């Protein structure tokens, strides 16, 4: 008879025993299935096969120890259940003593905890030397150990899923880019080397300690994302270098044409400023800078790179020159707009003055002496060189206001006559 510590516990009925055994057998199968699924999980296989470090190593060591304990506790649980099942099968009509023993096995502290030796200071003279728990308590402990291990395994699997495929994509991109750089000019590429070192460091962390990259249940892929963007930018620059190598004459001609546009815009800006200075009083348009000549010298300096076949460097320098030319062109056009804007303003005022004169004639005020004087003053200002834009603007406004006043007075007289 198993001395399981049933003591004075009332024995269960035969029906109760059979019901409990059926439930426990079903529970045992579910536990076994869950533990086997945990062992066969992709995350478990990855953790077992990887060379782990840091937080992931620490958590997996704890989880692995917990899993081993769960299996050992499961074996002890299973032995008690097997003992109870065998005892029940031997006694078709169990006696009260057998029912009491079965009750002790199923509800008493019948499971010896593996490695559960009670410390000497906690033992009693007649007490057990090792810890014993009930089947239900064994299930609770197995469930807790399973949950802890499953959490670590799922977290590692999620982290690796988020990291490994993108990492391999970036690594493949780096290898392809390295081959392209080697084929392009055979020289070492500092940026490619730097990205390679950074990628190696990120890859080591991703493969050995993925859990260190989990923040608030989310995988931090920021470093990997930055590497992907940097690799894409570098690949684009090297692709441009290949296109330059295969069609450098056309590319150089394009940049030269852009510089030509800058020079032409700067010439127009200087001419427009000269004209504005002559025709508009108190002009404060700054002297346009001459950037086109410097850009053309920079373009000529690139011949040495082309002759040396340093296509990657040439492509980068040409891209810089292209951007500088675009900025210089925008600046030249802004300067041109400053000068032409003054002349356009004068032309606008002239058009408005003549439109107001036509309106005055249409209203019958063509012979009005006051309006004639105001018109003459505004016209004199607008057609003088240099033109006082501020004074002209005020004169045109006075002429417009005077026409409105005449129109208002005329309407008042008409209404009074009625």
C-alpha positions in Angstrom: 0.0 0.0 0.0 1.3 3.5 -0.9 1.8 5.6 2.2 0.8 8.9 0.5 -0.3 10.8 3.5 -4.1 10.3 3.1 -4.4 10.1 6.9 -7.8 10.8 8.1 -9.1 11.9 4.7 -12.5 10.3 3.9 -12.1 7.8 1.1 -13.6 8.6 -2.3 -16.4 6.4 -3.7 -15.7 3.9 -6.5 -17.5 6.2 -8.9 -15.6 9.2 -7.7 -12.3 7.3 -8.1 -13.2 6.2 -11.7 -14.3 9.8 -12.6 -11.0 11.2 -11.2 -8.9 8.7 -13.0 -10.6 9.4 -16.3 -10.1 13.1 -15.9 -6.4 12.6 -14.9 -5.7 10.4 -17.9 -7.2 13.0 -20.2 -5.1 15.7 -18.4 -2.0 13.6 -18.7 -2.4 13.3 -22.5 -3.0 17.0 -22.9 0.1 17.8 -20.8 2.2 15.3 -22.8 1.0 16.8 -26.1 1.7 20.4 -24.9 5.2 19.5 -23.8 6.0 17.7 -27.1 4.7 20.7 -29.0 6.9 22.9 -26.9 9.9 20.7 -27.6 9.2 20.6 -31.4 8.5 24.4 -31.7 10.7 26.3 -34.2 11.7 28.7 -31.5 12.9 25.8 -29.3 15.0 24.3 -32.1 16.5 27.7 -32.9 17.4 28.3 -29.2 18.9 24.8 -28.9 21.0 25.2 -32.0 22.1 28.8 -31.6 25.2 30.1 -29.8 23.4 32.4 -27.5 24.7 35.4 -25.5 23.5 38.1 -23.1 19.9 38.3 -22.1 18.7 35.6 -24.5 21.3 33.1 -23.1 20.2 33.9 -19.5 16.5 33.6 -20.1 16.9 30.4 -22.2 19.1 28.8 -19.5 16.3 29.5 -17.0 13.7 28.3 -19.3 15.6 25.1 -20.2 16.1 24.3 -16.6 12.4 24.9 -16.0 11.5 22.6 -19.0 13.7 19.8 -17.6 12.1 20.1 -14.2 8.6 20.0 -15.8 9.5 16.8 -17.6 10.9 15.2 -14.4 7.8 16.3 -12.5 5.7 15.0 -15.3 7.4 11.6 -15.0 6.7 11.6 -11.2 3.1 12.6 -11.8 2.7 9.9 -14.5 4.1 7.2 -12.2 1.6 8.1 -9.5 -1.2 8.0 -12.0 0.0 4.7 -13.4 0.2 3.3 -9.9 -3.4 4.4 -9.2 -4.7 3.0 -12.5 -3.0 -0.3 -11.9 -4.4 -0.6 -8.4 -7.9 0.2 -9.6 -7.6 -2.4 -12.4 -6.6 -5.1 -9.9 -9.7 -4.5 -7.8 -12.9 -4.6 -9.7 -14.8 -4.1 -6.4 -12.3 -2.2 -4.3 -12.5 -2.6 -0.6 -12.6 0.4 1.8 -8.8 0.0 2.3 -8.2 0.1 -1.4 -10.5 3.1 -1.8 -8.6 4.8 0.9 -5.2 4.1 -0.8 -6.6 5.3 -4.1 -7.9 8.4 -2.5 -4.5 9.1 -1.0 -2.8 8.6 -4.4 -5.3 10.9 -6.2 -5.8 13.6 -3.7 -3.0 13.3 -1.2 0.7 14.4 -1.3 1.6 11.4 -3.5 4.0 13.1 -5.9 7.6 13.3 -4.9 9.1 16.6 -6.3 12.3 15.8 -8.3 15.2 17.4 -6.6 12.9 18.6 -3.9 15.0 17.7 -0.9 13.8 19.6 2.2 16.7 21.6 3.8 17.8 20.1 7.1 16.7 23.2 9.1 13.1 22.7 7.8 12.9 19.0 8.6 11.2 17.4 11.5 12.2 14.3 13.4 9.5 12.1 11.8 8.9 14.2 8.7 9.9 13.3 5.1 13.3 14.3 3.8 11.9 15.3 0.4 9.0 17.5 -0.7 5.8 15.8 -1.7 2.8 17.4 -3.4 -0.6 16.5 -4.7 -1.3 15.7 -8.3 -3.2 19.0 -8.7 -0.2 20.9 -7.2 2.1 19.0 -9.6 -0.1 20.2 -12.5 0.0 23.8 -11.2 3.8 23.7 -11.0 4.1 22.1 -14.5 1.8 24.8 -15.9 3.8 27.6 -14.4 7.1 26.1 -15.7 5.5 25.6 -19.1 4.2 29.1 -19.3 7.6 30.6 -18.4 9.4 28.5 -21.0 6.7 29.1 -23.7 7.0 32.9 -23.1 10.8 32.8 -23.7 10.5 30.6 -26.7 7.7 32.6 -28.3 9.5 35.9 -27.7 12.7 34.6 -29.2 10.9 33.1 -32.2 9.0 36.4 -32.8 12.3 38.4 -32.5 14.1 36.1 -34.9 11.2 36.2 -37.4 11.3 40.0 -37.4 15.1 40.1 -37.6 16.6 37.2 -39.6 15.0 37.5 -43.0 15.6 41.3 -43.2 19.1 40.7 -41.9 19.8 38.1 -44.6 18.4 40.4 -47.2 20.7 43.2 -46.1 23.7 40.8 -46.0 22.9 39.6 -49.5 22.6 43.2 -50.7 26.0 44.0 -49.1 27.7 41.0 -50.9 26.2 42.1 -54.2 27.2 45.6 -53.6 30.8 44.5 -52.7 31.0 42.6 -55.9 29.8 45.6 -57.9 32.3 47.9 -56.2 35.1 45.4 -56.9 34.1 45.1 -60.6 33.7 48.9 -60.9 37.2 50.0 -60.0 38.8 47.3 -57.8 39.5 49.8 -55.0 38.3 49.5 -51.4 35.2 51.4 -50.6 35.3 53.1 -47.2 31.6 53.4 -46.8 31.1 49.8 -47.9 33.6 48.7 -45.3 32.0 50.7 -42.6 28.6 49.3 -43.4 30.1 45.8 -43.4 31.4 46.2 -39.9 28.1 47.7 -38.7 26.2 44.8 -40.4 28.4 42.2 -38.7 27.8 43.8 -35.3 24.0 43.9 -35.9 24.0 40.4 -37.2 25.9 39.0 -34.2 23.3 40.6 -31.8 20.3 39.5 -33.9 21.6 35.9 -34.1 22.9 35.4 -30.6 20.8 37.7 -28.4 17.5 38.6 -30.2 15.7 39.2 -26.9 18.0 42.2 -26.1 16.3 43.9 -29.1 12.8 43.6 -27.7 11.3 46.8 -26.3 7.8 46.8 -24.8 7.0 43.5 -26.6 8.1 45.0 -29.9 11.3 44.1 -31.8 13.6 47.1 -32.3 14.7 46.9 -35.9 15.9 50.6 -36.1 19.6 49.7 -36.6 18.8 47.2 -39.3 16.4 49.6 -41.0 19.1 52.3 -41.1 21.5 49.8 -42.5 19.0 48.8 -45.2 18.5 52.4 -46.2 22.3 53.1 -46.2 22.9 50.0 -48.3 20.2 51.1 -50.8 21.7 54.5 -51.1 25.2 53.1 -51.6 23.9 50.6 -54.2 22.2 53.5 -56.0 25.4 55.5 -56.1 27.4 52.5 -57.4 24.7 51.8 -60.0 25.0 55.4 -61.0 28.8 54.9 -61.3 28.2 51.9 -63.6 25.9 54.0 -65.8 28.5 56.7 -65.8 31.2 54.3 -66.8 29.1 53.0 -69.6 27.9 56.4 -70.8 30.2 59.0 -69.3 30.2 61.2 -72.4 26.5 61.7 -72.2 26.5 62.3 -68.5 29.3 64.8 -68.6 27.5 66.6 -71.4 24.3 66.8 -69.2 26.2 68.4 -66.3 28.0 70.7 -68.7 24.6 71.8 -70.1 23.3 72.4 -66.6 26.3 74.7 -66.0 25.6 76.4 -69.3 22.1 77.2 -68.0 23.6 78.7 -64.9 25.9 80.9 -66.9 23.1 82.1 -69.1 20.7 82.8 -66.2 23.5 84.7 -64.5 24.1 86.7 -67.7 20.4 87.6 -67.9 20.4 88.5 -64.2 23.3 90.9 -64.6 21.7 92.5 -67.7 18.3 92.8 -65.9 20.0 94.4 -62.9 21.8 96.9 -65.2 18.5 97.8 -66.9 16.7 98.1 -63.6 19.5 100.4 -62.2 19.0 102.7 -65.2 15.2 102.7 -65.3 14.2 102.4 -61.6 15.3 104.9 -59.0 16.9 103.8 -55.7 17.5 100.2 -56.9 18.8 97.9 -54.2 19.2 94.7 -56.1 22.5 93.0 -55.1 25.1 92.2 -57.8 24.4 88.6 -59.0 27.3 86.3 -58.1 29.1 84.5 -61.0 29.1 80.8 -59.9 29.0 79.3 -63.4 32.7 79.8 -64.0 33.6 78.0 -60.8 31.3 75.1 -61.6 32.9 74.8 -65.0 36.3 74.6 -63.4 35.1 71.9 -61.1 33.8 69.9 -64.1 37.2 70.2 -65.8 38.9 68.9 -62.7 37.0 65.7 -62.9 38.8 64.6 -66.1 41.6 63.1 -63.9 39.1 60.8 -62.2 37.6 59.7 -65.5 41.1 59.0 -66.9 42.0 57.0 -63.8 38.7 55.0 -64.0 37.7 56.0 -60.5 34.0 55.8 -61.5 32.5 55.6 -58.0 34.3 58.7 -56.9 33.5 60.4 -60.2 29.8 59.6 -59.9 29.7 61.0 -56.4 31.5 64.2 -57.5 29.3 64.6 -60.5 26.2 64.2 -58.3 27.6 67.0 -56.0 28.3 69.2 -59.0 24.8 68.6 -60.4 23.3 69.6 -57.1 25.5 72.7 -56.9 24.5 73.6 -60.5 20.8 73.3 -59.6 21.3 75.5 -56.5 23.2 78.1 -58.5 20.6 78.1 -61.2 17.8 78.7 -58.7 19.8 81.5 -57.2 20.5 83.2 -60.5 16.8 83.0 -61.4 15.9 84.5 -58.1 18.3 87.4 -58.8 16.8 87.8 -62.3 13.3 87.9 -60.7 14.4 90.7 -58.3 15.3 93.0 -61.2 12.6 92.0 -63.7 10.1 92.3 -60.8 10.9 96.0 -60.5 10.4 96.5 -64.3 7.2 94.4 -64.2 5.9 96.6 -61.3 6.5 99.7 -63.4 4.7 98.2 -66.4 1.8 97.2 -64.1 1.4 100.7 -62.8 1.5 102.1 -66.3 -1.3 99.8 -67.4 -3.4 100.7 -64.3 -2.9 104.4 -64.9 -4.1 104.1 -68.5 -7.1 101.9 -67.5 -8.1 104.6 -64.9 -7.8 107.3 -67.5 -10.1 105.3 -69.9 -12.6 104.9 -67.0 -12.5 108.7 -66.3 -13.3 109.4 -70.0 -16.1 106.9 -70.0 -17.7 108.6 -67.0 -17.4 112.0 -68.6 -14.5 113.4 -66.5 -12.0 113.6 -69.3 -11.9 117.4 -69.1 -11.8 117.6 -65.3 -8.9 119.9 -64.4 -8.0 118.2 -61.1 -8.0 114.7 -62.7 -6.0 115.9 -65.6 -3.3 117.3 -63.3 -3.2 114.1 -61.2 -2.9 112.0 -64.4 -0.1 114.2 -65.7 1.8 113.9 -62.5 1.5 110.1 -62.3 2.4 109.7 -66.0 5.5 112.0 -65.6 6.7 109.8 -62.7 6.1 106.5 -64.5 7.7 107.6 -67.8 10.7 109.2 -66.3 14.1 107.5 -66.0 14.9 106.4 -63.4 11.4 105.8 -62.3 10.4 106.5 -58.7 8.3 103.4 -58.0 7.2 104.5 -54.6 6.2 108.0 -55.7 4.5 106.5 -58.9 2.5 104.0 -56.8 1.2 106.8 -54.6 0.4 109.1 -57.6 -1.6 106.3 -59.3 -3.5 105.7 -56.1 -4.3 109.4 -55.7 -5.6 109.5 -59.3 -7.8 106.4 -58.7 -9.2 107.9 -55.5 -10.0 111.2 -57.3 -11.9 109.3 -60.0 -14.0 107.6 -57.3 -14.7 110.9 -55.6 -15.9 112.5 -58.8 -18.0 109.5 -59.6 -19.6 109.6 -56.1 -20.3 113.4 -56.3 -21.9 112.9 -59.7 -24.2 110.2 -58.4 -25.2 112.5 -55.4 -26.1 115.3 -57.8 -28.1 113.0 -59.9 -30.1 111.7 -56.9 -30.6 115.3 -55.7 -32.0 116.3 -59.0 -34.6 113.6 -58.8 
